[in-house]
Amino acid sequence: MIIEGCFNAPIGIGEEMFKEMLKVNGITSLYSIARGFVQSTTSQTLVAGSVLLPMFNVVAYSKDMDEKKGKNE
């Protein structure tokens, strides 16, 4: 599945703060949409129920990605 989102914020927030907020809020929003879509679609197509994507800690994931990015630079 590929999911894209378009986010905006007040101009005064600044680009760096906006990017920092997207690391958590953007991922959380898009993942919630994906979870709902997968659950809804599979509940309509599977006889035995539906598939529910697990929740995960987005803050920890974002920190891990930052650490990996720092090691690769």
N, CA, C and O atoms as CSV, one atom per row, in Angstrom:
chain,resi,resn,atom,element,x,y,z
A,1,MET,N,N,0.841,-1.159,0.000
A,1,MET,CA,C,0.000,0.000,0.000
A,1,MET,C,C,0.894,1.233,0.000
A,1,MET,O,O,1.893,1.302,0.717
A,2,ILE,N,N,0.519,2.179,-0.802
A,2,ILE,CA,C,1.190,3.481,-0.806
A,2,ILE,C,C,0.148,4.510,-0.396
A,2,ILE,O,O,-0.951,4.555,-0.948
A,3,ILE,N,N,0.505,5.326,0.568
A,3,ILE,CA,C,-0.406,6.366,1.026
A,3,ILE,C,C,0.373,7.675,1.119
A,3,ILE,O,O,1.494,7.710,1.627
A,4,GLU,N,N,-0.225,8.725,0.630
A,4,GLU,CA,C,0.408,10.039,0.645
A,4,GLU,C,C,-0.502,11.017,1.353
A,4,GLU,O,O,-1.719,10.836,1.385
A,5,GLY,N,N,0.080,12.042,1.915
A,5,GLY,CA,C,-0.700,13.067,2.583
A,5,GLY,C,C,-0.156,14.444,2.266
A,5,GLY,O,O,1.006,14.599,1.891
A,6,CYS,N,N,-0.988,15.416,2.418
A,6,CYS,CA,C,-0.595,16.811,2.225
A,6,CYS,C,C,-0.877,17.544,3.532
A,6,CYS,O,O,-2.015,17.559,4.002
A,7,PHE,N,N,0.127,18.138,4.106
A,7,PHE,CA,C,-0.004,18.806,5.394
A,7,PHE,C,C,0.374,20.270,5.244
A,7,PHE,O,O,1.219,20.625,4.422
A,8,ASN,N,N,-0.256,21.108,6.041
A,8,ASN,CA,C,0.118,22.516,6.054
A,8,ASN,C,C,0.068,23.041,7.480
A,8,ASN,O,O,-0.513,22.416,8.367
A,9,ALA,N,N,0.674,24.176,7.682
A,9,ALA,CA,C,0.735,24.807,9.002
A,9,ALA,C,C,0.883,26.309,8.793
A,9,ALA,O,O,1.216,26.760,7.697
A,10,PRO,N,N,0.636,27.076,9.843
A,10,PRO,CA,C,0.835,28.525,9.730
A,10,PRO,C,C,2.277,28.855,9.338
A,10,PRO,O,O,3.207,28.168,9.761
A,11,ILE,N,N,2.462,29.876,8.551
A,11,ILE,CA,C,3.783,30.262,8.058
A,11,ILE,C,C,4.749,30.538,9.198
A,11,ILE,O,O,5.936,30.235,9.080
A,12,GLY,N,N,4.275,31.099,10.284
A,12,GLY,CA,C,5.130,31.475,11.403
A,12,GLY,C,C,5.772,30.300,12.127
A,12,GLY,O,O,6.688,30.501,12.925
A,13,ILE,N,N,5.323,29.102,11.874
A,13,ILE,CA,C,5.862,27.945,12.584
A,13,ILE,C,C,7.291,27.611,12.135
A,13,ILE,O,O,8.064,27.048,12.911
A,14,GLY,N,N,7.638,27.944,10.923
A,14,GLY,CA,C,8.975,27.692,10.410
A,14,GLY,C,C,9.117,26.289,9.834
A,14,GLY,O,O,8.453,25.348,10.269
A,15,GLU,N,N,9.983,26.174,8.864
A,15,GLU,CA,C,10.158,24.910,8.142
A,15,GLU,C,C,10.724,23.804,9.024
A,15,GLU,O,O,10.262,22.665,8.950
A,16,GLU,N,N,11.702,24.111,9.845
A,16,GLU,CA,C,12.319,23.080,10.689
A,16,GLU,C,C,11.334,22.512,11.699
A,16,GLU,O,O,11.274,21.297,11.889
A,17,MET,N,N,10.561,23.377,12.349
A,17,MET,CA,C,9.560,22.918,13.316
A,17,MET,C,C,8.493,22.093,12.609
A,17,MET,O,O,8.041,21.076,13.135
A,18,PHE,N,N,8.094,22.525,11.426
A,18,PHE,CA,C,7.094,21.795,10.638
A,18,PHE,C,C,7.588,20.384,10.326
A,18,PHE,O,O,6.840,19.417,10.468
A,19,LYS,N,N,8.835,20.267,9.905
A,19,LYS,CA,C,9.404,18.947,9.597
A,19,LYS,C,C,9.477,18.076,10.844
A,19,LYS,O,O,9.207,16.877,10.774
A,20,GLU,N,N,9.834,18.656,11.978
A,20,GLU,CA,C,9.886,17.900,13.227
A,20,GLU,C,C,8.502,17.393,13.618
A,20,GLU,O,O,8.354,16.257,14.068
A,21,MET,N,N,7.500,18.233,13.444
A,21,MET,CA,C,6.136,17.829,13.775
A,21,MET,C,C,5.642,16.728,12.842
A,21,MET,O,O,4.912,15.833,13.270
A,22,LEU,N,N,6.033,16.788,11.582
A,22,LEU,CA,C,5.610,15.766,10.618
A,22,LEU,C,C,6.168,14.393,10.953
A,22,LEU,O,O,5.543,13.375,10.654
A,23,LYS,N,N,7.342,14.362,11.572
A,23,LYS,CA,C,7.940,13.075,11.917
A,23,LYS,C,C,7.022,12.250,12.800
A,23,LYS,O,O,7.000,11.023,12.700
A,24,VAL,N,N,6.277,12.901,13.651
A,24,VAL,CA,C,5.372,12.178,14.543
A,24,VAL,C,C,3.927,12.316,14.072
A,24,VAL,O,O,3.249,11.314,13.844
A,25,ASN,N,N,3.461,13.536,13.928
A,25,ASN,CA,C,2.056,13.761,13.593
A,25,ASN,C,C,1.691,13.276,12.193
A,25,ASN,O,O,0.612,12.719,11.993
A,26,GLY,N,N,2.566,13.479,11.240
A,26,GLY,CA,C,2.295,13.034,9.875
A,26,GLY,C,C,2.216,11.520,9.777
A,26,GLY,O,O,1.295,10.972,9.171
A,27,ILE,N,N,3.196,10.847,10.381
A,27,ILE,CA,C,3.202,9.388,10.373
A,27,ILE,C,C,1.962,8.857,11.089
A,27,ILE,O,O,1.303,7.939,10.601
A,28,THR,N,N,1.650,9.432,12.234
A,28,THR,CA,C,0.493,8.979,13.006
A,28,THR,C,C,-0.795,9.132,12.203
A,28,THR,O,O,-1.620,8.218,12.178
A,29,SER,N,N,-0.973,10.258,11.556
A,29,SER,CA,C,-2.189,10.497,10.766
A,29,SER,C,C,-2.313,9.524,9.606
A,29,SER,O,O,-3.364,8.915,9.406
A,30,LEU,N,N,-1.241,9.381,8.845
A,30,LEU,CA,C,-1.295,8.497,7.680
A,30,LEU,C,C,-1.445,7.036,8.074
A,30,LEU,O,O,-2.158,6.286,7.409
A,31,TYR,N,N,-0.780,6.626,9.148
A,31,TYR,CA,C,-0.882,5.241,9.594
A,31,TYR,C,C,-2.296,4.936,10.092
A,31,TYR,O,O,-2.808,3.839,9.869
A,32,SER,N,N,-2.924,5.892,10.759
A,32,SER,CA,C,-4.304,5.703,11.212
A,32,SER,C,C,-5.251,5.520,10.026
A,32,SER,O,O,-6.157,4.688,10.073
A,33,ILE,N,N,-5.041,6.288,8.982
A,33,ILE,CA,C,-5.851,6.142,7.767
A,33,ILE,C,C,-5.624,4.770,7.148
A,33,ILE,O,O,-6.576,4.105,6.739
A,34,ALA,N,N,-4.364,4.347,7.079
A,34,ALA,CA,C,-4.045,3.034,6.512
A,34,ALA,C,C,-4.671,1.912,7.330
A,34,ALA,O,O,-5.212,0.963,6.764
A,35,ARG,N,N,-4.603,2.012,8.661
A,35,ARG,CA,C,-5.205,0.986,9.529
A,35,ARG,C,C,-6.702,0.871,9.264
A,35,ARG,O,O,-7.232,-0.232,9.134
A,36,GLY,N,N,-7.374,2.007,9.187
A,36,GLY,CA,C,-8.811,2.008,8.928
A,36,GLY,C,C,-9.154,1.423,7.570
A,36,GLY,O,O,-10.119,0.671,7.439
A,37,PHE,N,N,-8.364,1.766,6.559
A,37,PHE,CA,C,-8.604,1.263,5.214
A,37,PHE,C,C,-8.424,-0.248,5.154
A,37,PHE,O,O,-9.258,-0.956,4.590
A,38,VAL,N,N,-7.337,-0.738,5.735
A,38,VAL,CA,C,-7.070,-2.181,5.714
A,38,VAL,C,C,-8.161,-2.927,6.480
A,38,VAL,O,O,-8.654,-3.954,6.011
A,39,GLN,N,N,-8.535,-2.429,7.635
A,39,GLN,CA,C,-9.564,-3.105,8.418
A,39,GLN,C,C,-10.907,-3.105,7.682
A,39,GLN,O,O,-11.590,-4.128,7.638
A,40,SER,N,N,-11.277,-1.983,7.115
A,40,SER,CA,C,-12.544,-1.887,6.399
A,40,SER,C,C,-12.570,-2.797,5.174
A,40,SER,O,O,-13.539,-3.524,4.953
A,41,THR,N,N,-11.513,-2.755,4.389
A,41,THR,CA,C,-11.451,-3.560,3.164
A,41,THR,C,C,-11.456,-5.045,3.473
A,41,THR,O,O,-12.175,-5.812,2.833
A,42,THR,N,N,-10.657,-5.456,4.450
A,42,THR,CA,C,-10.591,-6.884,4.757
A,42,THR,C,C,-11.863,-7.384,5.440
A,42,THR,O,O,-12.216,-8.554,5.291
A,43,SER,N,N,-12.558,-6.524,6.184
A,43,SER,CA,C,-13.803,-6.967,6.810
A,43,SER,C,C,-14.888,-7.222,5.773
A,43,SER,O,O,-15.814,-7.997,6.015
A,44,GLN,N,N,-14.777,-6.575,4.625
A,44,GLN,CA,C,-15.753,-6.766,3.555
A,44,GLN,C,C,-15.399,-7.924,2.639
A,44,GLN,O,O,-16.242,-8.398,1.878
A,45,THR,N,N,-14.150,-8.383,2.709
A,45,THR,CA,C,-13.718,-9.438,1.789
A,45,THR,C,C,-13.402,-10.763,2.474
A,45,THR,O,O,-13.403,-11.804,1.816
A,46,LEU,N,N,-13.137,-10.751,3.757
A,46,LEU,CA,C,-12.814,-11.988,4.472
A,46,LEU,C,C,-14.041,-12.497,5.216
A,46,LEU,O,O,-14.774,-11.721,5.828
A,47,VAL,N,N,-14.255,-13.795,5.159
A,47,VAL,CA,C,-15.400,-14.402,5.834
A,47,VAL,C,C,-15.187,-14.417,7.347
A,47,VAL,O,O,-16.133,-14.240,8.115
A,48,ALA,N,N,-13.949,-14.628,7.766
A,48,ALA,CA,C,-13.661,-14.839,9.184
A,48,ALA,C,C,-13.311,-13.571,9.951
A,48,ALA,O,O,-12.822,-13.674,11.076
A,49,GLY,N,N,-13.529,-12.414,9.418
A,49,GLY,CA,C,-13.210,-11.197,10.158
A,49,GLY,C,C,-12.419,-10.211,9.333
A,49,GLY,O,O,-12.626,-10.081,8.126
A,50,SER,N,N,-11.510,-9.517,9.992
A,50,SER,CA,C,-10.727,-8.504,9.299
A,50,SER,C,C,-9.284,-8.520,9.791
A,50,SER,O,O,-8.956,-9.136,10.805
A,51,VAL,N,N,-8.441,-7.828,9.049
A,51,VAL,CA,C,-7.034,-7.674,9.419
A,51,VAL,C,C,-6.885,-6.293,10.049
A,51,VAL,O,O,-7.347,-5.296,9.494
A,52,LEU,N,N,-6.243,-6.243,11.197
A,52,LEU,CA,C,-5.999,-4.963,11.862
A,52,LEU,C,C,-4.492,-4.779,12.008
A,52,LEU,O,O,-3.822,-5.576,12.665
A,53,LEU,N,N,-3.972,-3.735,11.399
A,53,LEU,CA,C,-2.548,-3.443,11.527
A,53,LEU,C,C,-2.254,-3.054,12.975
A,53,LEU,O,O,-3.038,-2.334,13.592
A,54,PRO,N,N,-1.148,-3.516,13.513
A,54,PRO,CA,C,-0.844,-3.222,14.917
A,54,PRO,C,C,-0.461,-1.759,15.116
A,54,PRO,O,O,0.010,-1.093,14.194
A,55,MET,N,N,-0.669,-1.279,16.327
A,55,MET,CA,C,-0.204,0.060,16.682
A,55,MET,C,C,1.288,-0.035,16.995
A,55,MET,O,O,1.781,-1.099,17.371
A,56,PHE,N,N,1.991,1.059,16.843
A,56,PHE,CA,C,3.399,1.096,17.210
A,56,PHE,C,C,3.746,2.478,17.734
A,56,PHE,O,O,3.013,3.444,17.517
A,57,ASN,N,N,4.868,2.559,18.424
A,57,ASN,CA,C,5.303,3.805,19.053
A,57,ASN,C,C,5.980,4.685,18.003
A,57,ASN,O,O,7.135,4.458,17.642
A,58,VAL,N,N,5.257,5.679,17.524
A,58,VAL,CA,C,5.763,6.554,16.468
A,58,VAL,C,C,6.919,7.421,16.966
A,58,VAL,O,O,7.850,7.704,16.213
A,59,VAL,N,N,6.863,7.836,18.212
A,59,VAL,CA,C,7.939,8.669,18.771
A,59,VAL,C,C,9.247,7.879,18.788
A,59,VAL,O,O,10.286,8.389,18.370
A,60,ALA,N,N,9.198,6.632,19.270
A,60,ALA,CA,C,10.395,5.789,19.300
A,60,ALA,C,C,10.885,5.498,17.882
A,60,ALA,O,O,12.089,5.505,17.628
A,61,TYR,N,N,9.960,5.244,16.965
A,61,TYR,CA,C,10.318,4.996,15.567
A,61,TYR,C,C,11.045,6.211,14.973
A,61,TYR,O,O,12.063,6.062,14.298
A,62,SER,N,N,10.520,7.393,15.229
A,62,SER,CA,C,11.128,8.619,14.710
A,62,SER,C,C,12.536,8.814,15.264
A,62,SER,O,O,13.449,9.200,14.534
A,63,LYS,N,N,12.706,8.546,16.555
A,63,LYS,CA,C,14.033,8.665,17.162
A,63,LYS,C,C,14.998,7.648,16.567
A,63,LYS,O,O,16.155,7.974,16.302
A,64,ASP,N,N,14.540,6.431,16.356
A,64,ASP,CA,C,15.381,5.398,15.732
A,64,ASP,C,C,15.813,5.818,14.335
A,64,ASP,O,O,16.972,5.640,13.961
A,65,MET,N,N,14.883,6.375,13.560
A,65,MET,CA,C,15.205,6.815,12.198
A,65,MET,C,C,16.221,7.956,12.225
A,65,MET,O,O,17.121,8.009,11.387
A,66,ASP,N,N,16.075,8.874,13.193
A,66,ASP,CA,C,17.029,9.977,13.327
A,66,ASP,C,C,18.435,9.436,13.657
A,66,ASP,O,O,19.432,9.901,13.105
A,67,GLU,N,N,18.494,8.458,14.555
A,67,GLU,CA,C,19.775,7.867,14.927
A,67,GLU,C,C,20.417,7.146,13.743
A,67,GLU,O,O,21.621,7.269,13.522
A,68,LYS,N,N,19.630,6.403,12.990
A,68,LYS,CA,C,20.146,5.697,11.813
A,68,LYS,C,C,20.611,6.686,10.760
A,68,LYS,O,O,21.633,6.470,10.109
A,69,LYS,N,N,19.864,7.774,10.591
A,69,LYS,CA,C,20.256,8.797,9.632
A,69,LYS,C,C,21.569,9.439,10.025
A,69,LYS,O,O,22.414,9.704,9.170
A,70,GLY,N,N,21.748,9.696,11.329
A,70,GLY,CA,C,22.993,10.280,11.837
A,70,GLY,C,C,24.197,9.377,11.626
A,70,GLY,O,O,25.296,9.861,11.354
A,71,LYS,N,N,24.001,8.077,11.747
A,71,LYS,CA,C,25.093,7.118,11.558
A,71,LYS,C,C,25.474,6.991,10.098
A,71,LYS,O,O,26.626,6.685,9.789
A,72,ASN,N,N,24.536,7.219,9.191
A,72,ASN,CA,C,24.806,7.069,7.766
A,72,ASN,C,C,25.403,8.321,7.150
A,72,ASN,O,O,25.849,8.287,6.003
A,73,GLU,N,N,25.421,9.413,7.875
A,73,GLU,CA,C,25.966,10.659,7.291
A,73,GLU,C,C,27.450,10.765,7.501
A,73,GLU,O,O,28.065,11.743,7.077
